[in-house]
Structures are given as structure tokens and as C-alpha cells.
Amino acid sequence: MPEIRQYRAADRDQVARICLLTAAGGGDATGVYSDDSLMPEVFALPYVDYAPDLAFVVADGERVLGYVIGVADTAAFVEWWKREWAPGFAARHPEPGAPTGHAPRFTEAQLVEAGTTPERMLIDELAEYPAHLHIDLLPELQGRGFGRRLIDTLRAALAARGVPAVHLGMDAANTGARAFYDRLGFHELPSSRPGSPLLGIATGDTAPSTDPGTAGTAVSD
């Protein structure tokens, strides 16, 4: 039976793989970009390197099936990213690669730019919603309540640190994920846009629920 536990360093490659397998509107993004490491290097790996204590996985033995990752202080994370992550990312991905024949809404040029411009995370509502998160579940785990439990686990961890609220950005095409967030009580923030939904929720009141939920990738700014 899968169980939720704290992220471990040994989970890093599996987290990267899950990010890739859910990065195309909740579906598999393998081969969509010229380098399959791009999506995880923007939306997963910096988080587990910076805040492993705020990363939680669903694991069946040694196999990781899903995760939630986050940071408590987005502004501090941006400064770390500029100092510690962006230089290495730029060296690994100096420019977009050759066309793959795919036409994702989030282009490879935008993805490469995102790896070196973490200021994109400084949303207007950051004072009220200082934390942000990403959650990804493999299809076999969806609809079993683990998405809700993962988010509640992270919300509780943030609340214990005195963080009042958390936000996320998402791919507008991932309608299943949007329905999931709506069920959990997330609401749109004032700076949300139809093409780039921005949702927030308080960290308190995370009583366990048996209501099942599903979530695919939430490509965040």
C-alpha cells in the first residue's frame, strides 16, 4: 500500500521522472522538448535541493508515485535560485535546442528563460501568500485521495512554520488539476489570468478528508 513520507535524497531521480511524465497538461512530456531534463530542472529539482524538508512523496516501497514540493518563502527562494541554481542551469542549457516537431503552449525558449529568471515567481500577492508548491501524481495514483493528503501534509508543515498561505500556478489546459484544486478550496488570486491561473489557499484547517482527488502537473510561475 503506498504511503506518504518525507522526501529522501535517493528519490531525486524519480521525482524528476514523475515531473516529466506529467508535464504535458498532466500527460507525458517525454520528447516534447529537445532535452527531457529541462522541465524537471525548472519545476522540480530546484525545490528538492533548496527545501527537502518541505518535499513529501507517495511511495510504494522504493518506488515513488507522486510528490508535493514547496518553499515557505518564495522571495528567499528566488534569491537562492539566482545565486545557486541559475548559473549551472545556464551552463547546461545555454539556448533552446533543435525543434522536436511538438508545439507545446509553454515553448522551449520560455522554459530555458524560466530557468534563469526566477523573478517570475514574485507575484503581486506574495506578502499574503509567501509559500508556493508543485504537485504531481502518476495516473495510477490519481483518484485515490493521495493528492489531497499530500497538499494537506505540506499545508500543515507550512502552518507549523507560521506561514499563513500558499499559492500555485498551473497549466490552464490541465482541467482535471483545476477541478481538483477547486475541490480542495483553492481560489483565484487577483493577478490570476485565464491563460495562467494563479490559485491560493490558507495553510490552516487541514483536517484529513476521505474525498478522493486527482492532480497532474501544475506548471507554476
N, C-alpha and C positions, 0 to 999 in steps of 0.2 A: 504494500500500500504506500503510495507516495506520501511524503511528509515535508513540511516546511521546516527549513533550518537556516542558520546563518551561512552566508557565502563563505567559501574557503578558497584560498589561492589556487588550489588544484582544479577548481571549477571554471577558471578563466576561459579556457578554450571552448568549453561547452556553452558558456554564456555568449561568446562571440558567435558561435554557430547558430544558436537559437535566434539571436538578433538578425542574422542573415536570413534564416528560414521564415521569418515573419515580417520582413521589411518591405514587402510589396503590397501595401494595403492589407496586411495581415497574412499574405501569402509568401511563397518562396521567392527571394530576390537573387538567387544564385545565377550568375551570368548576366544580370541586368546592367551592372557596371563593369568597367574593364578590370577592376580589382575587387574581389569579393571581401577583402579586408576593410574597404572604405566605410561601409555602413557601421560595422562594429566599432571601428576606431573613432567614430563621431558620436554614436548613440549608446555605447555600452562600456567599452574598455576604460575610457577615462574615469567613469563613475566608480568602477570596482577598484581602480588604482587609488583614487582620491579618498573614497569613503567606503571601504569594505565593510565597516561596521553598520552601514545603512543599506546593505545589499542582502537580500534573502532569496533563497531558491526553493523550488519544489523538486525533490529528488526521490527517485526510486532506486534505492541502493546507491551506487556510484553514478547513476545516470541522472543528469539534470534535465528537467522537462519544462521548466519555466522559471522566471525570476521577476523580482521588482528591485529596482536600484534607484537611489536618490541622493540628494545632497541637502543638508539642512540650511545652508547659507549660500544661495546662488551667486551673490556678489563675490564672496570669497573664492568660490569655485572658479569663477571667471578669471580672477587674478592668478590662481594656480595654473589654470589652463594656459594662459598667455605665457607664463614663466616656464612651466614644466612640460606641457603636452604639445603646444603648437610648434615649437622648433623641430621636434622629432617627426611630427606629422608632416610638416612641410618638406622635410628631407626625404621622407618615404613617398610622398605624393606631391611632387613639385607642380604638376599640372594634370589636367584631365587626360585620361588615356584614350586609346583608339575607340571609335564607335563600336557598339556591340550589336546594333540592329534593334535595340529596345529604345523606347521613348518614355522613360518614367517622368511623372509630373515633377519630381524633385530630381533635377538633372545632375549629371556627374560634376559639371562645373560648379553648381551650387553646393554639392556635397564636399568638394575639395575646398571651396571657400569657407564652408562651415567649420572645417577642421582647424582653421587658423583665425577665425573671428568669433570667439566665444561671447563677445559683446552682444550678439544676437539674443542671448539669454536674459538680458537686462530688461525685463518687461516693465510696463508702466506701474503695475500693481505689486512690485517686488516688496515694498515696505509691509504690505498686508499679507502677502503670500511669498515669504522668502525662500521656502523649500520648493524643489520640483522633483519629478520622478519620471521613470520609464518602466513599463511592464510589458513582458512578452511571454506568451504561453504557446507551446506546441499544440497543434489541433487535438491530439489525443487527450490533452489535459483540460480542454475547454468544456464548459458546461457542467463542471463538477464542483463548483464553488471555490476553487483554488484562487481565482483571480481576486475575488472579494477578500479572501483570507490574507492573501499577500499584501494587498493595499492596506487592509486594517492593521497588519503587522507593522508595516512601515509607518503608518499614521501614529500608532501607539508609541513607536520608538522616537518619532519626532516630537510628539507631545511630551514625552518624558524629558526632553531637552529644552522644553519651553518654547518650541516653535509652534506658532498659532495656526498656520495654514500652509497648504501645499498646492502647487499648480502643475499642470502638464499641458503640452501642446500635442497635437495629433494630426494624422493624415485625414483630411476631410473625406477621402474615399473609403475609409475603413468604417463603414456604417455599423458593423457589428460591435466594434470597440466603442463607438459613440453611444449605442444603446446600453452597453454595459456601464459606462461611466454615468449615464443618466440614472440608471437604477441605483447606483451607489450614492447618489446625491450630489454629484459634481454639478456645478453651474457655470455658465459662460461668464468670463470676466469682461469688463468694459472694453478692453483692447482686442477682444476676440474678433476674428474676421471669418466670413463664410468659407474662404479657401484655406484658412489656417486657424482652426478652432483652438481657443485657449480656455481651459477649464480649471476651476479651483474648488477646494473643499477644506473645511476646518479639520484639524488633526484630532480633536476630541470626539467623544461619543462613538467609539469604535467597538461597540458590543458585538460579539460573534453573531453571525446570521447563517441560516441554512439555505438561504436563497442562492441558487446557482448563478454563476455569471461567466461570461467569456470575454476574452480580450486578446487581440492580436497586437501588432506593434503600434506604438504611439510615437511617431516621429516628431520629436519635440524641438522647439526653438529654445 
